[in-house]
Amino acid sequence: MAGKHYPSYRRLFAAGKLDERIQASREAARICTICPRKCGVDRLAGDVGFCREGRYARVSSAGPHFGEESPLVGHHGSGTIFFSGCSLGCCFCQNYDISHLGHGQEVTADELAEIMLGVEKSGCHNINLVTPTHFVPQILEALKIAIPGGLSVPLVYNCGGYESVYTLKLLEDVVDIYMPDFKFWSTDDSRRYLDAPDYPEVCRSALREMHRQVGDLSVQNGLALRGLLVRHLVMPAKEDQTKAIMEFLARELSADTFVNVMEQYRPCYHAERFPEIDRRLSAEEFAEALKIAGEAGLNRVYH
C-alpha cells in the first residue's frame, strides 16, 4: 500500500484486537446502551428501542455522493452508506423517510461488508457511514469481513453528535474521520426539537472524546485522511446557539477545528409544529453565523 493512507482499522485488525471490540459492542446491544438513550432492550434478539432498529443493520442507499465537504468528495465522491433509524428525534429532519420512517433494507454482516467493498471499488475516497450510531456492533462485524476482502479507505463516522463515550471508545483506532453535527447548545431547544434534553452535555463530551482520538482534521492532496470535522446546521433565530457552540469548539477543542457552518436548513418533517423554525434561514442570519465563527477564533471555517 505504498503511497496510500493506511487506515487505522487495518492496524487494529492486524493486531487481533477487532474481535474484542465486536464482543464488547454485542454485550452493550444485549441491554442496549449503544447510544445515550440506554433503552435497555435486547437488540440482538430483535427487540427495538428509540431507534426502532433490531439485530440487523438497515441500509437505505449506498454509493458515491458529491454533496459532502470537498475534502471528503475529491474527484470520485464520498462513499456514503445511509442507515435507517436514528437515536435522535429531530422534528425538522430532512431525511425523515429514512431516519424516522425506517425506509431501507435489512442486511447481514456479509452483505454490509459487500456494500462497503462495492463502494470502495466504485472509486470513492472513503466509506461515509451516515447515521451509524445505533449500528456500531453491526458495522464492526462487517469490518471484520471487509478488511480481509481488501477494504482500505478511511472510515467516516457521520453522526448527529448524540454519542455514548463508551461506544466511541470502542471505535478508537477504527474510525479515521469523525463528522458530528453540533446542533444546539440549549437544553430547552434540545428537548423541544430533538426530544433529547441532555443533548448539549452529551455532545460536548462526545466531541472531546472524538478530538482526543483523532485530533484536528488532516488533509493531504485535498483529501481528508484523519481527524475531526464538525458540522453546525444554522437554525433560524438561533444566533446565541451558534455563538456558544463556536466558542466551545475554539476554546475547548482547538482553534484549528475544521467546522462546516451549514446554511441548508429548510423546514421539513414536523417543523410546522414550531412556528419559530418553520421558515428558511435568511442570508443575513447565515452571514451573522459566519461572522460569529470567525470572532470565536476558529481558523478553518468551511461553508
BELBEL-V619881 format. One line per field, one symbol per residue. phi: phi as a letter, one per 30 degrees, with the letter a starting at -180 (. if undefined). psi: psi as a letter, one per 30 degrees, with the letter a starting at -180 (. if undefined). burial: # if it has 9 or more other ideal C-beta (glycine too) atoms within 8 Angstrom, else .. A space follows every 50 residues. Layout:
BEGIN
phi->???
psi->???
burial->???
END
This chain:
BEGIN
phi->.dibdcdddddddddicdedddddddddddbebdcddhdidcddcjdbce dibcdcdccdaaldbccddedcdhccjcddbdcdiacccedcedcddddc cidlbdbddddddddeddddddjddaccdchcedceeddddddedddddj eaceccccbdjcbddeddddcdicdcbcbdccdbcdddddddcchbddee dddddddddddedciddcbbhicdcakcbccbddcehbeddddddddddd cccadcddbcdccdebdbhcdddbedcdadddddddddddddddddjdcb cca
psi->hkgkkjlefeeeeffgfeeeeeeeeeeefeijgelfehfgliefgglkbe fgkbekkkkelkakkggakefeebfglkikjjklllflhkfgkfhfeeee fgklkkkleeeeeeeeeeeeffglfljjjkifefgeeeeeeeefeeeffg kglkkkjjlgfikkeeeeefgkgekejkilkjekfkeeeeeeffhifgee eeeeeeeeeeeeefalkkkkhfkkekakjkkjjklkhheeeeeeeeeeee efdkfgkjkjjkggkkjlcgfffjefghllkleeeeeeeeeeeeffgkfi kk.
burial->......#######...##..##.###.###.######...###....##. #.#...####.####..##.####..#################..#.### .#.#..#.#..##.######.#.########################... ###############.##.##..##############.###.##.#.### .##########.######....##############.##.########## ..##..#######.#.#.#.#..#..##..#...##.###.##..#.#.# ##.
END
